Amino acid sequence: MIRAPSPAKLNLFLHITGRRENGYHELQSIFQLIDLFDWLEFNQTASIDISIVGLNSVDLENNLIYKATQILKPFAKTPMGLKISIEKNIPMGAGLGGGSSNAATTLIVVNQLWNCGLSIEQLAELGVALGADVPIFIYGRNAWAEGIGEQLTFIDLDQKQYIVLKPDCFISTQLLFSQKTLTRNTKPTKFCAYQIKPSDFGNNFEPLARSLYPEVNEAMQYLDQFGIAKLTGTGACVFTEVTTAMNIDEILANSPCKAYIVNSLDESPLNHFSVI
């Protein structure tokens, strides 16, 4: 049995800077890895089948873990059946990248198990087909992201703690993107501008998420009492940076929804992972 971590991420900001002819949106964002983990266990089986345990709410054919194994099959030199069990701690539909992270962990581990011989760069290229933010979890480093989120410039970020709230709702990314009032022409910027004044950088999806999902608005109003509340990704999770003036225990205890205290990561623990 092989047990591997699958970390979450925060989008410290998220701007839409344009739209391509194929309908995809041009983005700018910062991906910050955090120490909230799913755990994946890989067990070899006697059959040649791939089974997923612990994620019954997602059909096998639509499961990103399963899809990741199928992408690797053509490269497998020693293919084997696998039962992949998931301990799910990252909430789904939360903007924390749980599904993409699970896919990245699967690509990294199964690449070794099946002796595919693919480099990290090759895995990241394959991962884009599963999701635009899969590469960040494969590289396992904090990054300034552009393009559809797959063009990464790795950056160093200060160590921080964050309070993350998960409102009791599931946000439809498709619904948010379909809204005519979504800002799609934010002026492109640079990482140095973010470093100078990060409070100027927000999330273009936040006004829509707040208006369409009252639970998100409530969570943001709550966190705004203590700091600057931000939406991560297309939600539903919202977060704020921890400061010395905060009574963290009291904030967590009185939260209107599930609350987490998380630490930033310099890199993913997967960066040093080996099946041997």
N, C-alpha and C positions, 0 to 999 in steps of 0.2 A: 504494500500500500504506500502511495506517495501522497503527501499532504502539502498543498501549496497555497500561499496567500493571494488574495485578489483585492487590492486597495481601492478606495473611493477617491474622488477628486472634487474640488470646488472650482468653479469658474469665478475668479476674482472680479472679472467684469465680462461683458459679452455685448459686442457691437456688431450690427449688420451694416456693412459698408457698400453693398451692391447686390445685384442679382444677375446670374448668368443666363444665357439664352436657353439652357436646358432646365431652367427652373431652380437650380441650386443657388443658395445664397452665399455671398462672400462674407466672411466673418473676421473679426479680430477678438482675441480673448487671451486670458492667462489661465493655464491649467496648474493648479496647486494640488499635489497629492497629499492625502491625509491618512491618519492611522485608524480608519474605520475599515475593517476587512470582512469580506466573505472568505470562506475557506473551501477549497476544492480537493476532494480525495479521488485518486485514480487507482483503480484495482484492475489488474489483468484478469480476463475471463477465458473460459475454454472455447466459447463461441467467437465468431468474428463480428458480432453485433456491438453497437455502441448504445448503452443505456444511461439515462440521466435520472438520478434520484434526488428528491428534495425540491423540485421545482414543477410541481404538478399543474400549476396555473398556466403554463406555457406549453403549447403543443410541441412535440419533438421536432418536427420539421421547421418550426419557427424559433427554436431554441438556439441562441447564439453559441452556446457551448457545443451543441451537436453540429451546427454549421461550421464551426472552426475545425472540428475533426474531419469533416467532409472535404474542406479545402486542402487539407494536408495529405489526404489519401493518395493522390497521384505521385507524391514525393516519397512515400513510405518505403523504406528498404526492409524493415522488419515489422510489418503491420501486425496488430493483435487486437482482440476484442477488449473493450473497456467498459467498466461500470464506473461512472463519474458521479460522485455524491457531492452535493453542495450544502454547506452550512451558511444560510442566507442571513447576514447582518445588515447589509446595505439595503435600505428600503427601495422598492421598485417604483418607477415613475417619479423619481425624486430629483433628477438633475445631478445625481452624484456619480453617474457613469457605471453603475453596477454591472449591467449587462455587457457593456463593452469591455470592462475589466475582466469579467469572467471569460470572455472570448479570448482576450490577450493571454491570460494565464493558461488557458487550454492550448493555445498555439505554442507557447513557450515550452510547456511540459511535454506535450505530445510530439513536438518536433524532436525532442530528445528520446522519448520512449520508442518512437518508430524509426529512429535514425534517419530522419529526413535530410539532415545536413544543411538546413537553411540558415542563413545569417539573420541577425536581428533586423537588418535593413529589408531583407526579403520577406520576413514575417510581417513587418510593418506594412509593406506594400500589399501583401495578401489581406491584411487586416482591414484596410480601408473599405474593401468590398463588404465587410460586416458592419462597419460603422465608422464615421469620420473621426471619432475620438478613440478608436481602438489603438492606433499607433502610439499615443501618449503613454498608454499602459504597457505597451511592448518595450518602448525605450526606457520607461520607468524614471523619467526625469521631469522636473517642472519646466514649463515651456511657454513662450509667447507663440500663439497659434494664429495662422492666417489661412487663406484659401477657404475650403469648407471646414477647416479645423485640422487638416492633415499636414499643413506646412508648418513645421515646428522649428523654433529657434530656442535652444536650451538656455535657461537663465538660472541665476542664483537668487533665492528669495530668503528673507529673514525668517528665523524660526518664530512661529506664532501659535497661539491657541485660538480656537473658534468655538462659539456656541452655534449649533445647528439645530433648527426646528424642522420637523416633518409634519406639515399640516395633513389632516385626515382627508385627503382628496388625491385623485390620480389625474394629472394634467395631460391633456391631449396635445402633443407637440404639433400635430397636423392642424388642429383647431387654431392654435396661436399663429402659425405661419399663414393661415388662410385669412386672417383678419386684415381688412383694408387699411386700418389705422396703424398697423405695425410699421415702425420706423425702419426703413431699409436703406437709408442713404447717409448714415453717420459718417462724418469725415474721418478718413484713415489717420491713424496716429502712430506714435512710436513708444517703445518701452521706456525710454528716458522720460517721456512726458508723464507716464504712469508713476514712475519713481518720484517725480517732483510733487505730484498732487494726486494720489490714488483716489481721494474722495470725489474727484471730478468724473470718475469712470463708473458707469452704471451698467444696467442690463436692459437692452431694448425691449425685452419681453415682459419686464416687470409691470408696467402700467396695465397691460392686457391681463396678465395673470391675476393681478389684484382686483380688476373689475369683473372678470369672469369667474373667479374662484374666491368667494368670501373667506374661506379658511386661510388662504394665502395672505389676504389683506389683514386678517386678524393677527396672524403670526408676525407679519412685518410691523404692524403697529405696536405689538408687544416688545419686539426687539429694539425698535426705534427709541424706546424709553431709556435704553442703556448704551446705545451706540448707533452706528450706521448700519441698518439692515439691508441686505442685498439678496437677490434671487440668484441661485446657481443654475446654470444651463437654462432649460425651459421649465424648470421647477419640477416638483412643488417645493423643495426644500429652500429655506431661507437661512441666512447666517449673519453673524457679526463677529468682529474681532474682539477678543478678550482684552480688557484693560485692568490695571491694578486697582481701579476704583470700584470694580464690579464685585458684588457678592454672588459668586457663581452658584453656590448651592441654592440660594434663595431664588435666583433666576430660573434655574432648572426645575425647582420644586413647584413654582407657580406658573410654569409654561402652559399655554392653552392647548398644547399638543405634545407629542413625543419629542424629547429634547436629548441632544448629545453634546458632550464636550470632546473635542478632537484636537489633535496636534498636527501641525504641518510636518511633512516629510521632505528631506532633501532628495531622496531617491526611493524607489520601490525596493522592498526586500527581495523581489524576484530578480533583481539585477545580479544577485549572487547565488541564484538557485541552480542546483544540479541534481539530476535524478540518481547520480552515482554516489 
